[in-house]
Amino acid sequence: MTPRQLIQVTEEFQTPTYVYDANKIRSQFKRLQGAFDGLPVKLHYAMKALSNVNILKLLKQEGAELDAVSIEEVHLGLRAGFEPQQIMFTPNCVDFGEIQEAVELGVHINIDNLTILEAFGNAYGSSVPCCIRINPHIMAGGNSHISVGHIDSKFGISIHQVRHIKRITDSYGIHVYGLHMHTGSDISDAQVFLRGAELLYEAAQEFPELKFLDFGSGFKVAYKSGDIVTDIEQIGKEIADSFRNFCKEYGRELELWFEPGKFLVSEAGVLLVKSNVIKQTTSTVFVGVDSGQNHLIRPMFYDAYHHIDNISNPTGQKRLYSVVGYICESDTLGYDRLIPEVREGDILAIRNAGAYAFSMSNNYNSRRRPAEVLIDGKQMRLIRRRETLEDIFRNEIEAEVVTEKA
Ligand SMILES: *Cc1c(COP(=O)(O)O)cnc(C)c1O
């Protein structure tokens, strides 16, 4: 994806626009496959990172399966052409009806609460197998917003409750064919990951009918130079040894599942925005752009760093800026950034905008969400049209009055 292509995107499709590099997504997928080469691995793309149907189809072509966290995502996955058996449904705190709908659609069910497990036993007994999401209580990274395996987390059933899980599954005859863990989006240390794996191996000995172990994800990518990233090849090597040992002890070859989201799509994405105003204040120089926290919430929500380039003036003299959005909030996209001189009308590229970027966008300030474009080699294609004003009004109605019940 060259700067020239990005400029052309803004000419063809205006700004703000999300752009994704198909080849980068493919190469990340191949890199992950390569890291686990020789193991019976299945990669389920965590589609909440970026759920455009065209991206799902692209990854399907590469051989990915799918991880869905809502029934809506399950339907999107089926619409993209995935077979039900290629979709893992890992919901959290959903109504049991949603799980029943997923069972009827024939997807894999991952259960993360004891009351749901009991309801599942009541409804299906031994007729529908399930996977169980275990919370191994390990801490991935230091940011509690994105680590989901620790002691205070709402996710999974505690590894200390395996006895209780067993009581329920034995009583109802539930077939447990998978165990799952996902410790959050911040695994910087292969050892943390492996410690989680060891705990899952231990729990697995309690479940004789397993077909797979699902180690979730949390594979980190670099957002700026010097960031610690997950050494995926290192994890691959160490997991290979420990997994083979486990299978020997367990007495059977199991499949090894992963659910990468960020790793596959983060670096492939760029948000292209236009500088509307340069505003010199008493303390800084703001660049005000035609986007904001409504389109990219990660800087405000997670304190995430996203690198920002000026692709209209790449060789300009660097100056210090705060890049802010047009929303009536202090929606800063980048503090104190050295960027080649920005003029009003220049196009800025906000990097690492593939994962949790468009998929977390919203209509705050009644703003329309951006377009999405996929670049594949020399070809570019609009894969989501920009929202229209009509889209904003669509569900607003003046319905008949309902009167309070007597
Ligand atoms: C979000 C999520 C993932 C993906 O996490 P990344 O850090 O984006 O790779 C995987 N599994 C589950 C269950 C998730 O909720």
Boltz pocket constraint, residues with backbone or C-beta under 6 A from the ligand:
constraints:
  - pocket:
      binder: B
      contacts: [[A, 46], [A, 48], [A, 49], [A, 67], [A, 69], [A, 90], [A, 182], [A, 184], [A, 185], [A, 186], [A, 216], [A, 217], [A, 218], [A, 219], [A, 259], [A, 260], [A, 261], [A, 262], [A, 263], [A, 355]]
      max_distance: 6.0
